[in-house]
Amino acid sequence: MPIAPTSKNVRRQKTFCEFITTNYMIEDNGYLKVLRSDLLGKEDSIMNKGTIEELRNDTSCKHYNVSKKNCKGNEPPGLATFGCAFEGAYFALAPVSDAIHLVHGPMTCVGSTWEFRHVGTTYEGLDKTQMGFTTDIGEMDVIHGGEKKLAKAIDYAVDKYHPKGVFVYETCMTALIGDDIDAVCAAAEKHWNIPIIPVHAPGFIGTKNFGERLGLEAAVDHLVGTQEPEYTTPYDINLIGEHNINGEMWLYTPILEEIGIRILSTFSGDGRIDKMRQAHRARLNVVVCAKSSEAICKLMEAKWGIPFISASFYGMREASDAIRRICAQFNDPQLAARAEEIIAREEARVAKALEPYKILLAGRKAVLNTGGNKSWAFAVALQDIGIEVVGVSIRKSNEDDKAKLRSILKADAVLMEKPVLEQIPLITQTNADLLLAGGRSLYSALKKGIPFIEVSQEKTGNYCGYTGLINLARDIAGSINNPVFKLVGGEAPWEKKVSDLEQCLIKGA
Amino acid sequence: MKPNVIMKNKSIQVYPIKLSQPMGATLAVLGVKGSLALAHGAVGCSSLTKIFFTRHFCDPIAIRTTAVNEVTAIFDGGDGIVKEAIQNFLPRAKPEIIGLFSTGMTSAKGDDLKRIVSAIDYPIVYADTPDFVGGLESGWAKMAAAFIEQVMESPKSIRSDKVLLLPHVSLHPLEVEGVKDLLTGFGFEVYALPDLSESLDGHLGVNQASVCQGGIAMNDIRQLGSAGIVISIGASMLPVAEEFLKKSPHSVHINLPGIMGLQATDTLIEHLMRLTGKEPDHRVKHWRKRHQDALIDSHFSIGRKRFILAGEPDRIVDMANCIAEAGGTISALVASTPSKLLERSVAQRTFVGDLEDVEGMIDDCDVLISNYHGERIAHRHGKVQVLRGFPILEQIGVQLKVDTLYNGGTHFLVEVANAIITDHAHRQYH
């Protein structure tokens, strides 16, 4: 039987040291003695690679049986560079703009992260999302422990910036040296009388997605249900997993509000500590485009009986479908009727705005190389503009994403397992007009002389909701006729064949 | 008047500008042709670094990770996963040399890179660069020293016409190219280590993300020992020069604190004239006249203003000198990490700190020169900002900027003066 430290008990194991001390004991002779009964009989093989492999796999995850991969993530050494759990947790919670995000670790963790994402906020005070706070632990802290420094750092930050709360992020270093972050936070919470939330997502514990889940879980554990809202309506919802990057959320929330649905709380785009504390009074949780956030919805469903649905606002059909499904949850014919009215109005508006673009883009073919749920979200949006999607990367997609893709794409569309190798032949074969991908695929597009649109996490524009679709059409139209791709992909004078040069000379003469 | 460097006694960094050793080491590896940076740590160390430099340079960054997780962190002293990492990427990327460096976690748990590397049959250069010690400059220097220590051969003889240039981390790729060109003009055969002038210089390359396409060639590094002259720029490169002199003790070492501004460039040219007995060519001489003219033209605006500079010590001290030459008052320098050079700066006050410290004394300045993170602060307090340092996210062509020597100094003074003039006009008419 595989040994499985499930994601759940990894979360409960508050510090790294605890993980070791509960499972193993170091004997006098220096060997590890295994304490857990299911590890017994494996003492001699504990150091071998197979056992390490087994420990890495979280077999309790539902995706494990399908793809032999789990949500915790076990990226193999040496391959591409994916984000770590800390990054996931930090990006998931950092949009809370009235809280301080204090990273307890050395400099790389926050020095290379802060102010890198444009996260929209309506907060009128000092936007703490765009500030970096770190304890910047040094050599002496590694040796003597960083707890005192952390306590002082919290005191300093709270005293100077008067936040509504503090998130303290554990990192690899502080997990390794075993700082008791929980105790420091608890003491500070008592002293300052504001929520001070330890977030245990050190980088080595898993992928970015897993970290995002751990971060949101920490927020739910510590915040939700600790304050009552001023008033409630029967149509209160929470948005889960929406980070409001580049203000994307604001492209669809006004429509929901117009229908009569109130956004009580968001996790965590344009988020506030107080709103998060009141989230338990919502009637529905809406997971926006992030599978990893479903875990906290289950948590909230179990604790407060809040049902949840998944929704995507990328593309017109998806947005309308999302609005309908949200309204359907409330069982109110009047609300549904109002929703239909507004959907019809918005769809008509989009159709009118898209008219000129459709003439330009009709019949064009695109190859799409992006990660996870964005693969089908963009595919739907492209179809809405009238572009045929002839190939999609599924390298970073999970089983649900793949199923969704198969349901929306034409039967002969190619799902690329290895986009790096497959995309250039695919462009040739299908005569594709356009490549949408992350920055590193630029050269593929140039080689084929076709337009390239960057859709990485950092550079994605406002493509959400109805207006987002118009933005996408505008951006694609802007690229599809841009001469740079052909020009840059062309040959230099010294690369041309001699006969071509002679032709030039004759023409010149 | 000798200003004391003030170390802020805070337990926190707010609006930090400090960057870590592994990040510096990454850049240093990318200054070698056919290299691949391999960060020994959790996946985030390399992915965050990759995003950081990709956005700063707008170019792909060749970096991979050993992806330490909670299991390998305990059971593996690095021996297993470094090997596994190399096996895994070899089918996709075949670097001539792997630049392996540690991060905070792997250094703290005592992974012995030397032992790990000795058991692997592949060319690897390694440096121990925990992120809880030092900063960007020291990480860059440690990796550069590692190449000299582990790759460079002891010379049989040395050549007086061969120069090794050791640029500090904050010199832009095209600035390194400029110094190389100047030295070539004096008749030297020049090599820079690390050399970003053809790797992260913003050229359209093929497959840049898998293996670094430009930089100094490995074969040239092996034969660096025969360089009769070593020119190191910045205090952070002194240890690298020392490492070089251990192997090639008869070479001449010249350390220049900086190469910005009239006097610093004059010093460099004087050294070169003394070494070669030649005069610089006509273009260099003419650029000096342009620089003189720029000093005169810019002193009206720069001379009346007070400046705060924040960033890597070698760079800000150099910039401060250049601005002070045009009469600008340097109210404060805020360095990311301590440096000997700070004690000799022209600034009224010198700190090791963060941008929160800058904001605390923002009233003492009219112009803030810092990285992209300073923008919000400068804007909030209505100050003029000139962007320099790591990272700069909202502008393109960062690596194309040249602020050094006579020509770069001219452009730099003009840019600073224009920023002040534009701001003045803006206030007048709006």
Chai-1 contact restraints between the chains, C-beta under 6 A:
chainA,res_idxA,chainB,res_idxB,connection_type,confidence,min_distance_angstrom,max_distance_angstrom,comment,restraint_id
A,M47,B,F75,contact,1.0,0.0,6.0,A-B,restraint_1
A,I52,B,V71,contact,1.0,0.0,6.0,A-B,restraint_2
A,I52,B,F75,contact,1.0,0.0,6.0,A-B,restraint_3
A,L55,B,V71,contact,1.0,0.0,6.0,A-B,restraint_4
A,R56,B,V71,contact,1.0,0.0,6.0,A-B,restraint_5
A,E75,B,V43,contact,1.0,0.0,6.0,A-B,restraint_6
A,E75,B,A67,contact,1.0,0.0,6.0,A-B,restraint_7
A,P76,B,N88,contact,1.0,0.0,6.0,A-B,restraint_8
A,P77,B,T66,contact,1.0,0.0,6.0,A-B,restraint_9
A,P77,B,A67,contact,1.0,0.0,6.0,A-B,restraint_10
A,P77,B,I81,contact,1.0,0.0,6.0,A-B,restraint_11
A,P77,B,E84,contact,1.0,0.0,6.0,A-B,restraint_12
A,P77,B,A85,contact,1.0,0.0,6.0,A-B,restraint_13
A,G78,B,R64,contact,1.0,0.0,6.0,A-B,restraint_14
A,G78,B,A85,contact,1.0,0.0,6.0,A-B,restraint_15
A,G78,B,N88,contact,1.0,0.0,6.0,A-B,restraint_16
A,G78,B,F89,contact,1.0,0.0,6.0,A-B,restraint_17
A,L79,B,N88,contact,1.0,0.0,6.0,A-B,restraint_18
A,T81,B,S46,contact,1.0,0.0,6.0,A-B,restraint_19
A,T81,B,S47,contact,1.0,0.0,6.0,A-B,restraint_20
A,T81,B,K50,contact,1.0,0.0,6.0,A-B,restraint_21
A,T81,B,T65,contact,1.0,0.0,6.0,A-B,restraint_22
A,F82,B,V43,contact,1.0,0.0,6.0,A-B,restraint_23
A,F82,B,S47,contact,1.0,0.0,6.0,A-B,restraint_24
A,G83,B,S47,contact,1.0,0.0,6.0,A-B,restraint_25
A,C84,B,A42,contact,1.0,0.0,6.0,A-B,restraint_26
A,C84,B,V43,contact,1.0,0.0,6.0,A-B,restraint_27
A,C84,B,G44,contact,1.0,0.0,6.0,A-B,restraint_28
A,F86,B,G44,contact,1.0,0.0,6.0,A-B,restraint_29
A,E87,B,G44,contact,1.0,0.0,6.0,A-B,restraint_30
A,P106,B,G104,contact,1.0,0.0,6.0,A-B,restraint_31
A,P106,B,D131,contact,1.0,0.0,6.0,A-B,restraint_32
A,P106,B,F132,contact,1.0,0.0,6.0,A-B,restraint_33
A,M107,B,K18,contact,1.0,0.0,6.0,A-B,restraint_34
A,M107,B,S20,contact,1.0,0.0,6.0,A-B,restraint_35
A,M107,B,D131,contact,1.0,0.0,6.0,A-B,restraint_36
A,T108,B,S20,contact,1.0,0.0,6.0,A-B,restraint_37
A,T108,B,P22,contact,1.0,0.0,6.0,A-B,restraint_38
A,T108,B,C45,contact,1.0,0.0,6.0,A-B,restraint_39
A,T108,B,D131,contact,1.0,0.0,6.0,A-B,restraint_40
A,G111,B,P16,contact,1.0,0.0,6.0,A-B,restraint_41
A,G111,B,K18,contact,1.0,0.0,6.0,A-B,restraint_42
A,G111,B,L19,contact,1.0,0.0,6.0,A-B,restraint_43
A,S112,B,L48,contact,1.0,0.0,6.0,A-B,restraint_44
A,S112,B,T49,contact,1.0,0.0,6.0,A-B,restraint_45
A,S112,B,F52,contact,1.0,0.0,6.0,A-B,restraint_46
A,T113,B,L48,contact,1.0,0.0,6.0,A-B,restraint_47
A,E115,B,H373,contact,1.0,0.0,6.0,A-B,restraint_48
A,M131,B,Y15,contact,1.0,0.0,6.0,A-B,restraint_49
A,G132,B,Y15,contact,1.0,0.0,6.0,A-B,restraint_50
A,G132,B,P16,contact,1.0,0.0,6.0,A-B,restraint_51
A,F133,B,V14,contact,1.0,0.0,6.0,A-B,restraint_52
A,T134,B,Q13,contact,1.0,0.0,6.0,A-B,restraint_53
A,T134,B,P16,contact,1.0,0.0,6.0,A-B,restraint_54
A,D136,B,Q13,contact,1.0,0.0,6.0,A-B,restraint_55
A,I137,B,F132,contact,1.0,0.0,6.0,A-B,restraint_56
A,G138,B,F132,contact,1.0,0.0,6.0,A-B,restraint_57
A,E139,B,F132,contact,1.0,0.0,6.0,A-B,restraint_58
A,E139,B,V133,contact,1.0,0.0,6.0,A-B,restraint_59
A,V142,B,A108,contact,1.0,0.0,6.0,A-B,restraint_60
A,V142,B,F132,contact,1.0,0.0,6.0,A-B,restraint_61
A,K149,B,S11,contact,1.0,0.0,6.0,A-B,restraint_62
A,K152,B,S11,contact,1.0,0.0,6.0,A-B,restraint_63
A,A153,B,S11,contact,1.0,0.0,6.0,A-B,restraint_64
A,A153,B,I12,contact,1.0,0.0,6.0,A-B,restraint_65
A,Y156,B,I12,contact,1.0,0.0,6.0,A-B,restraint_66
A,C172,B,A42,contact,1.0,0.0,6.0,A-B,restraint_67
A,C172,B,M105,contact,1.0,0.0,6.0,A-B,restraint_68
A,M173,B,G104,contact,1.0,0.0,6.0,A-B,restraint_69
A,M173,B,M105,contact,1.0,0.0,6.0,A-B,restraint_70
A,L176,B,M105,contact,1.0,0.0,6.0,A-B,restraint_71
A,L176,B,A108,contact,1.0,0.0,6.0,A-B,restraint_72
A,G203,B,A42,contact,1.0,0.0,6.0,A-B,restraint_73
A,G203,B,G44,contact,1.0,0.0,6.0,A-B,restraint_74
A,F204,B,A42,contact,1.0,0.0,6.0,A-B,restraint_75
A,F204,B,V68,contact,1.0,0.0,6.0,A-B,restraint_76
A,F204,B,N69,contact,1.0,0.0,6.0,A-B,restraint_77
A,F204,B,E70,contact,1.0,0.0,6.0,A-B,restraint_78
A,F204,B,A73,contact,1.0,0.0,6.0,A-B,restraint_79
A,I205,B,E70,contact,1.0,0.0,6.0,A-B,restraint_80
A,R440,B,P60,contact,1.0,0.0,6.0,A-B,restraint_81
A,R440,B,A209,contact,1.0,0.0,6.0,A-B,restraint_82
